[in-house]
Amino acid sequence: MTEEEIRSKKEKDSAEYSASDIQVLEGLEAVRKRPGMYIGSTDQRGLDHLVYEIVHNAVDEAMGGFCDEISCTIHTDNSVTVVDNGRGIPCEIHPKTGKNALETVLTVLHAGAKFGGKTYQVSGGLHGVGSSVVNALSEWMMATVKKDGKIHRQTYSRGAPKTDLEILGDTEETGTTISFYPDTTIMAEPDWNFGIISGRVREMAYLNKGLTIHIIDERDNNRKQTYYFEGGITGYVRHLNRHKNVVNRLPAYITGSQGTTVVEVAIQYNDGFMDNTLSFANCVNTVDGGTHLTGFRSALTRVLNDYARKAKILKEGDANLTGDDVREGLTAIVSVKLSEPQFEGQTKGKLGNIEVKAITESVVSDKLSLYFEEHPEDAKKILDKCLMAARAREAARKARDLVIKKNSLDVSTLPGKLAGCSEKDPASCELFLVEGDSAGGSAKQGRNRRFQAILPLRGKILNVEKAGADKILAHQEIRTIITALNTGIDEDYDDSRLRYHRVVLMTDADVDGAHIRTLLLTFFFRHTPKLIENGHLFIAQPPLYSIKSGKKEMWIYSDEEKDAMLASEFKGLRNVEVRRYKGLGEMNAEQLWATTMNPATRTLLKVELDDVNEADSICSLLMGEEVPPRKLFIQTHAKSVTNLDI
C-alpha cells in the first residue's frame, strides 16, 4: 500500500472506532465472559478450582482461629457443599451497596473482609473475588449462614440473586454453608475426582494444626475421609517420604516470625535424586514459587556451606556446594502466613511480596544453623548426601557437555536410529518412541513422512528413579531421546526448543511393553515434567485383537469389546478368526498405520499430571529402592489387573 492509502485507511478506521465500541461489563459479566482469567480454565481443573475457592474461604476462618471443622461433600447430582463452623458471613445491610452483606460478598467482585486486615490478619483470598467468581460460574448457588442467633439463606443463579435473604429459624451455632452446581453452558460437565480433591483437602489439614476436614462422596456409598494432623507440616514431609529411605530420621522443623509474617519450614532428606519442595502462602499452594521459596533456597545453601566449612568437611580450596547439590533428595514444606499477600494472577501460583524473601531467609538461616549445631549427626548425614550430589553433578556436567556437542540430528549423530520428518513446524510434528527394531521398521514404512518421526528403542531403558544424573546421561538410549527432543533435561529444560509437540510412547501390549512404558514415563516425569504439564506426552493405543470373517476385519482394543463384538456381530461364530496381537512387530506397516498411527482413526491417551504429590509417591513406590512397600502394593492390587499377558 502507498503512504496515501495507509493514511486513508487509518482515518477510516479511526472514524469507525468510537466510544460506542467500548463494552462495559457490569457485575459478574466479566467473569462469565472471560472465566479463564479468574480460574485458569473451564475444564475439570477449572471446576476443581471452584471447590478450592470455597474451601479456602473456610480455611481462612481456621487460620484466624475461628473455625476447627470443615466438611466438603460431593452429592449424587454432582453439586458440591462446603460447611464450616466459623463465624458466618455477615448478613446485615452493607452501608455502601445497600444490599445485605452476604449478597454483596457473593455478587460483587473485590468485596470481602480480607482487604483492611481488621477481620482477617491472614487469608488466602487477597482479591476478594473467590466466592463471587464461583457464584458467577454456577448454574445455582445456595448460601446458608448461622450467625447472630439466626439461620439465614439466600439462593443465586449465574451470579444473580434469585431470592431475598430469608430467616429460617433460630440457632446457637455459627458457620457458613455454600452449595453450588457449575454452569455447564460455560464449564465442562463436572466429573469430580475424589482422590484429587481429597489430596488438596489433606494438604489444607497438614498446613493447619488442629483443623479437622471431612470429605464425603455420596456418589460412592457415602465414602468418607477425615483428616486431622497434630504434627502439621512435619507430618506432611513424613507422608511425602513414606516410600523412601530417609537420611535424617525425623524432619527438621523450624519456625519464626517478623512482624505479622510467620514462617514455618520442615526439612527431610531421602536417598533419591529429586527436589520435592512445596511452598505455600496463607495455605495457598504457590506452584510457581515466589519470594518465600527464593529466600528458603538461599538460606539452605548458605547454611550448609557455612556448616561444612566450620566442621572442616569442606576444606580450603574446595568449591562451595551449589543450590542443585543441596536440593538433591530434599523434601521440604515452606509455609508463610502474612497479612497482605501479593499473588501473581487470580489462581495465586506465585507469591510476589519482596519483603518475604528477607524474612524467610533470616528465619531459616538462624533456626537451621541452630538445628545443625544441636543435631550434628543429622547435619553430617545431610552434608554427605550433598557432597555425593556435587561429585555426581560434576560427572553429569561432563556427560551433558558431550551430549550438547553432539546435539544435532544428522546421520553421524544417530546412525540408523531416528527417521526424521520433513515438516519444520514443531507444532505439526510427532515423534514416536517405538519398542524394538521390528516395530520400528514397520512404523518407519507405515508413517506419514511429512510430520511423523520414528525413534526405535532397543530393550528397556535405565530406571532413572535409582540412578544419578551422571548415569542417566551416560545411558545411550536416554541420550538419544534427549538429543531427539532437543529440550535438555532438569534445570536445562527449555520447552521452546522442543522439535515435536506430540511425543508418543508406542510399546507392545504385554508385560514387557508395560514395563518399558513405565520406565519411559518415569524418565519424563522426573526429568522433563514440563513436557507433560504442557500437554506434549501421549501413549499410543494399538489394538489387542483383530476379528476376521471373510473379507470383513475389525480391530478390537479391549477384552470387553472383543466379547461384546463376538456376541453381537458374530453370534454363530462360524469361520471367525480371532487374533491376539501381543507385539507391534506382528503388524505390517499398513496395519500399524491404520490402527495406531493414522490421526483420522487412532486413539491417543494424553499423559496428564493431576496430582504431582501422588504421582511422586507412586513413582517412588513402584520404581524406587524399597522392596517391601512395592511387594505389598502388588499383593493388594494384583486381582484388579486386566489385560495381563505373561
Helices and strands as residue ranges (DSSP letters): H 3-16, G 19-21, H 29-33, H 36-39, H 44-63, E 69-74, E 80-84, H 101-107, H 130-136, E 138-147, E 150-157, E 160-161, E 166-170, E 175-182, H 194-207, E 212-217, G 218-220, E 223-227, H 233-240, E 252-258, E 261-269, E 276-281, E 284-285, H 291-310, H 323-327, E 330-337, H 354-374, H 376-405, G 426-428, E 430-435, H 437-446, E 452-457, G 464-466, H 469-474, H 476-485, G 490-492, G 495-497, E 502-506, H 511-527, H 529-533, E 537-540, E 545-549, E 552-556, H 559-568, E 577-580, G 584-586, H 589-592, I 593-597, E 604-606, H 612-623, H 627-637, G 638-640
